[in-house]
């Protein structure tokens, strides 16, 4: 039987956010068996196909990418917005992960959103 443990973590941003960054506002994590579902709320001043938040990633403390979610279209009239990724493997012993957003014009944000991993 699968055991779903709803875990909600609001992390800490580790740097300031530039006006053009795809800002991660909230991250929720659910452990399902050995895997994780990760729900990320992003805010970005999308203007259309020419400039929009186009992805986010989950990293471990060493900067290794554990998951990447590509955002396939602009969210001009839906700000902030939440998107999820399922089936993420977070290695045993990982105590924290970091999430950062990406924009189609300015690339990866310097902002890291820290989340404690509690099993």
Helices and strands as residue ranges (DSSP letters): E 4-9, E 12-13, E 23-32, E 35-43, E 53-59, E 65-70, E 81-88, E 96-103, E 107-108, E 113-116
